[in-house]
């Protein structure tokens, strides 16, 4: 669920003022005391068995295990019970037979964003997870003021992730970290526009985007576990003259725009699967419309300095903004009435400008857009596989690197999909 608005101040303006004057926090609902809440992998090259088809109770599943370079994923929705609008907020692909829980949550304080997501998919045996962490906001200052934001001084994605997984799991051992320029670039436009808004307000503050991924280990019920967690975040820092003289007034704050994670027993974390699931997340176009309408109702001042505000972003996915809402609507099948079979260079209803916008989002998200022959609408899937099949009788897909893959050999009826150029 997404956070209810506890303040009449638009979140963007509120955060800026808090960052300048003191420290603020948005403590969205947290799973911090629950084992299996995060992620981590001792080596990014680990290939472990969170493969679709294992332990699946679905009616449509392979009669023979799929080859190692193929994934079978089913679509599940991440629902909003009514925080923004009672409907699916977004969708994600997870392995067949996994259980999906959680969704949009309401905020817990005046420093919270107007929405957040607390969601998890769990394998049938309960030992492997894929999840989205709730959005968080933090701040610190050398002034005497006290704010409502979580007191913290994270100045990088790495610092935030190290603290986040330590808070989420008992006995976490940090194993590795790597920067993710793609995660940072996914939030760069939002950061740039926020900087423009700050400049227009005459405030002295620097804004930058950062993104990264952390690998860690922990023990759960006596079993050695591995996890990986990634985040896209924006960081704010300001320094103002002290009217009383002496040390300048300094403050820093930040907010996560998206956190995506996964965990599994040692030797079973499949990083390729984690990426495929993360890249499959797409907001529901109809829900985005309701979200943007709510943001505008909260106050025109929130968007006066910038013509776009990020609505939602998931660790390295593209930020949903006013300028690309139509692209997200098309991704989610919101305009299926104008979609077609995708036989031409542009599928019906897509202008050249639409295509350019779509290709830009594809590059940020790391996906290719296919025409789904069942829903008769576009679907975006991980580009590293290069080949995709639509499973019959189930809202599911098979991704494979093998151009000669034959689903019939595995007892599956499926249609190969074509990439929309």
C-alpha positions as CSV (number, residue, x, y, z in Angstrom):
1,X,0.0,0.0,0.0
2,X,1.0,3.6,-0.4
3,X,1.6,6.1,2.3
4,X,-1.3,8.4,3.1
5,X,-0.4,12.1,3.0
6,X,0.0,13.3,6.5
7,X,1.0,16.8,5.5
8,X,-0.6,19.5,3.3
9,X,2.9,20.4,2.2
10,X,3.8,18.7,-1.1
11,X,6.4,16.1,-0.5
12,X,9.1,17.6,-2.8
13,X,8.8,21.1,-1.2
14,X,8.6,19.6,2.3
15,X,11.7,17.5,1.8
16,X,13.7,20.5,0.5
17,X,12.7,22.7,3.5
18,X,13.4,19.9,6.0
19,X,16.8,19.3,4.4
20,X,17.7,23.0,4.6
21,X,16.5,23.6,8.1
22,X,17.1,20.3,10.0
23,X,16.6,16.5,9.5
24,X,13.6,14.6,8.3
25,X,12.6,11.0,8.0
26,X,10.1,8.9,6.1
27,X,9.8,5.5,7.9
28,X,7.7,3.6,5.5
29,X,6.5,0.2,6.8
30,X,9.5,-2.0,7.4
31,X,10.1,-5.7,7.4
32,X,13.4,-5.2,9.3
33,X,12.9,-7.9,11.9
34,X,11.8,-10.5,9.4
35,X,14.4,-13.0,8.1
36,X,14.2,-13.4,4.3
37,X,13.5,-9.7,3.9
38,X,16.5,-8.9,1.8
39,X,19.0,-10.2,-0.5
40,X,22.5,-11.0,-1.3
41,X,24.9,-13.1,-3.4
42,X,28.5,-13.9,-2.6
43,X,29.4,-13.5,-6.2
44,X,27.4,-11.9,-8.9
45,X,28.3,-14.7,-11.2
46,X,26.7,-17.3,-8.9
47,X,24.3,-19.4,-10.8
48,X,21.9,-21.1,-8.4
49,X,18.6,-22.9,-8.8
50,X,15.8,-20.4,-8.5
51,X,14.6,-21.6,-11.9
52,X,11.0,-21.6,-12.9
53,X,9.3,-25.0,-13.0
54,X,10.8,-26.3,-9.7
55,X,8.2,-26.9,-7.1
56,X,5.5,-25.2,-9.1
57,X,1.9,-26.1,-8.4
58,X,0.6,-24.4,-11.5
59,X,-1.5,-26.3,-14.1
60,X,0.9,-25.1,-16.9
61,X,4.4,-26.2,-16.2
62,X,7.2,-28.1,-18.1
63,X,6.9,-31.9,-18.1
64,X,10.7,-31.9,-18.5
65,X,13.0,-29.3,-16.8
66,X,13.9,-26.4,-18.9
67,X,17.5,-25.9,-20.0
68,X,19.7,-23.7,-17.8
69,X,19.5,-20.8,-20.3
70,X,15.7,-20.6,-20.1
71,X,13.3,-19.0,-17.6
72,X,9.5,-19.5,-17.3
73,X,7.9,-16.6,-15.5
74,X,4.3,-15.8,-14.6
75,X,2.8,-12.4,-14.2
76,X,1.4,-11.3,-10.9
77,X,0.0,-8.0,-9.8
78,X,1.2,-5.7,-7.0
79,X,-2.1,-4.3,-5.8
80,X,-3.2,-1.1,-4.2
81,X,-6.1,-1.7,-1.7
82,X,-7.2,1.9,-2.0
83,X,-4.3,4.1,-0.9
84,X,-4.2,5.8,-4.3
85,X,-6.8,3.8,-6.1
86,X,-8.2,0.3,-5.5
87,X,-6.6,-1.6,-8.4
88,X,-3.4,-3.3,-9.5
89,X,-0.6,-0.7,-9.1
90,X,2.0,-2.6,-11.2
91,X,2.8,-6.0,-12.4
92,X,5.9,-8.2,-12.2
93,X,7.0,-11.6,-13.5
94,X,8.1,-14.2,-11.0
95,X,8.8,-18.0,-11.3
96,X,5.9,-20.3,-11.8
97,X,4.2,-21.3,-8.6
98,X,5.7,-18.5,-6.4
99,X,3.3,-16.8,-3.9
100,X,3.0,-13.0,-4.0
101,X,2.1,-11.0,-0.9
102,X,2.0,-7.3,0.0
103,X,1.5,-4.3,-2.2
104,X,1.0,-0.6,-1.9
105,X,1.2,0.7,1.6
106,X,0.2,4.0,3.4
107,X,2.9,6.3,4.8
108,X,3.6,6.5,8.5
109,X,4.5,10.1,9.0
110,X,4.7,13.6,7.6
111,X,8.0,13.0,6.0
112,X,6.7,10.0,4.0
113,X,6.2,10.1,0.3
114,X,2.5,9.8,-0.8
115,X,3.0,6.1,-1.6
116,X,5.3,3.2,-1.1
117,X,5.5,-0.5,-1.9
118,X,6.1,-3.4,0.5
119,X,5.9,-6.6,-1.6
120,X,7.4,-10.0,-1.7
121,X,7.3,-13.2,-3.8
122,X,8.2,-16.4,-2.1
123,X,9.1,-19.8,-3.6
124,X,6.9,-22.8,-2.8
125,X,9.4,-24.1,-0.2
126,X,9.6,-20.7,1.4
127,X,13.4,-20.5,1.2
128,X,13.8,-18.1,-1.7
129,X,12.4,-14.5,-2.1
130,X,12.2,-11.6,-4.5
131,X,11.0,-8.3,-2.9
132,X,10.6,-4.6,-3.1
133,X,11.6,-2.6,0.0
134,X,9.4,0.4,1.0
135,X,10.6,3.9,0.1
136,X,12.6,5.6,2.8
137,X,13.7,9.2,3.5
138,X,16.4,10.4,5.9
139,X,18.2,13.6,6.9
140,X,20.7,15.1,9.2
141,X,21.8,18.6,10.1
142,X,24.2,20.5,12.4
143,X,21.4,22.9,13.4
144,X,19.5,22.7,16.6
145,X,16.3,21.9,14.8
146,X,14.7,18.5,15.0
147,X,12.7,17.0,12.1
148,X,10.4,14.2,11.5
149,X,12.6,12.3,9.1
150,X,14.8,9.3,10.0
151,X,18.0,10.6,11.4
152,X,20.8,9.4,9.1
153,X,23.7,10.7,7.1
154,X,23.8,8.3,4.2
155,X,25.8,10.0,1.4
156,X,25.9,7.1,-1.1
157,X,23.9,4.1,-2.3
158,X,26.5,1.9,-0.7
159,X,26.2,3.5,2.7
160,X,22.4,3.2,2.6
161,X,22.4,-0.5,1.4
162,X,24.9,-1.6,4.1
163,X,22.7,-0.1,6.8
164,X,19.5,-1.4,5.2
165,X,20.5,-5.0,5.0
166,X,22.0,-4.9,8.5
167,X,18.7,-3.6,9.7
168,X,16.7,-6.3,7.8
169,X,18.7,-9.4,8.7
170,X,20.3,-10.7,11.9
171,X,24.0,-11.4,11.6
172,X,24.5,-10.1,8.0
173,X,27.9,-10.4,6.5
174,X,28.6,-7.8,3.8
175,X,30.5,-9.6,1.0
176,X,30.7,-7.2,-2.0
177,X,29.4,-4.0,-3.5
178,X,29.3,-2.8,-7.0
179,X,28.2,0.5,-8.5
180,X,25.3,0.3,-10.9
181,X,25.5,3.3,-13.3
182,X,22.2,2.1,-14.9
183,X,20.5,2.5,-11.5
184,X,21.9,6.0,-11.1
185,X,21.0,7.0,-14.7
186,X,17.4,5.8,-14.1
187,X,17.0,8.5,-11.4
188,X,19.2,11.2,-13.1
189,X,16.4,13.0,-14.8
190,X,14.4,13.2,-11.6
191,X,17.5,14.5,-9.8
192,X,18.2,17.1,-12.5
193,X,14.6,18.4,-12.5
194,X,14.6,18.6,-8.7
195,X,17.9,20.6,-8.9
196,X,16.2,23.0,-11.3
197,X,13.3,23.4,-8.9
198,X,15.7,24.1,-6.0
199,X,17.6,26.6,-8.1
200,X,14.4,28.4,-9.0
201,X,13.6,28.7,-5.3
202,X,16.9,30.4,-4.7
203,X,18.2,27.6,-2.4
204,X,21.8,26.5,-2.2
205,X,21.6,22.8,-2.4
206,X,23.2,20.1,-4.5
207,X,21.2,17.1,-5.8
208,X,22.7,13.9,-7.3
209,X,21.5,10.5,-8.2
210,X,23.3,7.3,-7.2
211,X,22.7,3.6,-7.6
212,X,24.4,0.4,-6.5
213,X,24.1,-3.2,-5.5
214,X,25.3,-5.1,-2.4
215,X,26.0,-8.8,-1.9
216,X,25.7,-10.3,1.5
217,X,25.3,-13.5,3.5
218,X,23.4,-14.5,6.6
219,X,22.1,-17.7,8.4
220,X,18.4,-18.5,8.5
221,X,17.2,-21.5,10.5
222,X,20.7,-23.0,10.4
223,X,21.0,-22.7,6.7
224,X,23.6,-20.5,4.9
225,X,21.8,-17.9,2.8
226,X,22.9,-15.4,0.0
227,X,21.3,-12.2,-1.0
228,X,21.5,-9.2,-3.3
229,X,20.0,-5.8,-2.8
230,X,20.0,-2.8,-5.1
231,X,18.8,0.8,-4.8
232,X,18.2,3.9,-6.9
233,X,18.4,7.0,-4.7
234,X,18.7,10.8,-4.7
235,X,20.9,12.7,-2.3
236,X,20.6,16.3,-1.2
237,X,23.3,18.5,0.5
238,X,23.2,22.1,1.5
239,X,25.4,24.7,3.2
240,X,24.1,28.1,4.3
241,X,25.8,31.0,6.1
242,X,25.2,31.0,9.8
243,X,23.3,34.3,10.7
244,X,24.9,34.1,14.2
245,X,28.4,33.6,12.7
246,X,30.6,30.6,13.2
247,X,30.1,27.2,11.5
248,X,27.9,27.3,8.4
249,X,24.5,25.6,8.6
250,X,24.9,22.2,6.9
251,X,22.3,19.6,6.1
252,X,22.0,16.5,4.1
253,X,19.1,14.2,3.2
254,X,18.1,11.6,0.7
255,X,15.3,9.4,-0.5
256,X,15.2,6.0,-2.1
257,X,13.3,5.9,-5.4
258,X,13.4,2.2,-5.6
259,X,14.9,-0.8,-3.8
260,X,14.7,-4.3,-5.2
261,X,16.1,-7.5,-3.6
262,X,16.3,-11.3,-3.6
263,X,17.6,-14.1,-1.4
264,X,18.1,-17.8,-1.6
265,X,20.0,-20.6,0.0
266,X,23.7,-20.7,-0.8
267,X,24.3,-22.1,-4.2
268,X,20.7,-21.3,-5.3
269,X,20.6,-17.6,-6.0
270,X,20.1,-17.0,-9.7
271,X,21.2,-13.5,-10.5
272,X,19.9,-13.7,-14.0
273,X,16.4,-14.5,-12.7
274,X,16.6,-11.5,-10.3
275,X,17.4,-9.2,-13.2
276,X,14.6,-10.6,-15.3
277,X,12.1,-10.1,-12.6
278,X,13.3,-6.6,-11.7
279,X,13.2,-5.5,-15.3
280,X,9.7,-6.9,-15.8
281,X,8.1,-4.5,-13.2
282,X,5.9,-2.0,-14.9
283,X,3.3,0.4,-13.4
284,X,-0.3,0.1,-14.4
285,X,-1.1,3.1,-16.6
286,X,-4.5,3.7,-15.1
287,X,-3.1,3.7,-11.6
288,X,-0.4,6.1,-12.7
289,X,-3.1,8.5,-13.9
290,X,-4.7,8.5,-10.5
291,X,-1.4,9.0,-8.8
292,X,-0.4,12.0,-10.9
293,X,-3.9,13.5,-10.3
294,X,-3.4,13.1,-6.6
295,X,0.0,14.7,-6.7
296,X,-1.4,17.7,-8.5
297,X,-4.3,18.0,-6.0
298,X,-1.7,18.2,-3.2
299,X,-0.6,21.5,-4.4
300,X,0.5,23.2,-7.7
301,X,3.6,24.5,-5.9
302,X,5.0,21.0,-6.0
303,X,5.3,21.1,-9.7
304,X,5.8,24.8,-10.4
305,X,9.6,24.6,-10.5
306,X,9.6,21.3,-12.5
307,X,7.2,20.1,-15.1
308,X,7.6,16.5,-14.1
309,X,7.8,14.6,-10.9
310,X,8.8,10.9,-10.6
311,X,5.8,8.8,-9.6
312,X,7.5,5.5,-9.1
313,X,10.8,3.9,-9.8
314,X,12.1,0.4,-8.9
315,X,15.9,0.0,-8.5
316,X,17.2,0.7,-11.9
317,X,13.9,0.9,-13.7
318,X,12.8,4.1,-15.5
319,X,11.2,6.8,-13.4
320,X,7.5,7.3,-14.3
321,X,7.0,11.0,-15.0
322,X,4.4,13.1,-16.6
323,X,6.2,13.1,-19.9
324,X,6.4,9.3,-20.2
325,X,3.1,8.3,-18.6
326,X,1.7,7.3,-22.0
327,X,4.7,5.0,-22.6
328,X,4.0,3.3,-19.3
329,X,0.3,3.0,-20.2
330,X,1.2,1.2,-23.4
331,X,3.6,-1.1,-21.6
332,X,0.9,-2.1,-19.2
333,X,-1.7,-2.7,-21.9
334,X,-3.7,0.4,-20.8
335,X,-4.4,1.3,-24.4
336,X,-5.0,-2.2,-25.8
337,X,-7.8,-0.8,-28.0
338,X,-5.2,0.9,-30.1
339,X,-2.6,-1.9,-30.0
340,X,-2.2,-4.3,-32.8
341,X,-0.4,-7.4,-34.0
342,X,3.0,-5.6,-34.3
343,X,3.6,-6.7,-37.8
344,X,4.8,-3.3,-39.0
345,X,7.7,-1.1,-38.1
346,X,5.5,0.8,-35.7
347,X,2.6,-0.9,-34.1
348,X,-0.8,0.8,-34.5
349,X,-1.1,4.0,-32.5
350,X,2.6,4.5,-32.0
351,X,4.0,7.7,-33.5
352,X,7.7,8.4,-34.2
353,X,7.9,10.4,-31.0
354,X,6.2,7.6,-29.1
355,X,8.8,5.2,-30.5
356,X,11.7,7.4,-29.5
357,X,10.3,7.6,-26.0
358,X,9.8,3.9,-25.8
359,X,13.3,3.1,-27.0
360,X,14.7,5.5,-24.4
361,X,12.8,3.7,-21.7
362,X,13.9,0.4,-23.1
363,X,17.6,1.4,-22.8
364,X,17.2,2.6,-19.2
365,X,15.2,-0.5,-18.1
366,X,17.3,-3.0,-20.0
367,X,14.4,-4.5,-21.9
368,X,13.0,-5.3,-25.4
369,X,9.4,-4.7,-26.2
370,X,7.5,-7.6,-27.7
371,X,3.9,-7.9,-29.0
372,X,2.0,-10.3,-26.8
373,X,-0.3,-12.3,-29.2
374,X,-2.7,-13.2,-26.4
375,X,-3.3,-9.7,-24.8
376,X,-2.7,-8.0,-28.2
377,X,-0.6,-5.4,-26.4
378,X,3.1,-4.8,-25.9
379,X,5.1,-6.4,-23.1
380,X,8.7,-5.5,-22.0
381,X,11.0,-8.4,-21.1
382,X,14.7,-8.6,-20.2
383,X,16.8,-8.0,-23.3
384,X,19.7,-10.3,-22.4
385,X,17.8,-13.4,-23.4
386,X,16.9,-12.2,-26.9
387,X,14.1,-14.7,-27.4
388,X,10.6,-14.8,-25.7
389,X,7.6,-17.1,-25.9
390,X,4.1,-16.6,-24.7
391,X,2.8,-19.6,-22.8
392,X,-0.8,-20.7,-23.7
393,X,-3.4,-21.0,-21.0
394,X,-1.4,-19.0,-18.5
395,X,-0.2,-15.3,-18.2
396,X,3.3,-16.5,-18.4
397,X,6.4,-16.2,-20.6
398,X,9.6,-18.2,-21.4
399,X,12.8,-16.3,-21.9
400,X,15.7,-18.0,-23.5
401,X,19.0,-17.3,-25.2
402,X,18.5,-20.2,-27.6
403,X,17.0,-19.0,-30.9
404,X,16.1,-22.7,-31.7
405,X,14.3,-23.3,-28.4
406,X,11.3,-25.6,-28.9
407,X,8.7,-25.4,-26.0
408,X,7.0,-28.6,-27.2
409,X,10.1,-30.6,-26.2
410,X,9.2,-29.7,-22.6
411,X,5.5,-30.3,-22.8
412,X,4.6,-26.6,-23.1
413,X,2.4,-25.0,-25.7
414,X,3.7,-21.5,-26.5
415,X,3.9,-18.9,-29.3
416,X,7.2,-17.2,-30.1
417,X,6.9,-13.4,-29.9
418,X,8.5,-10.8,-32.1
419,X,10.4,-7.8,-30.9
420,X,8.8,-4.5,-31.8
421,X,11.6,-2.5,-33.6
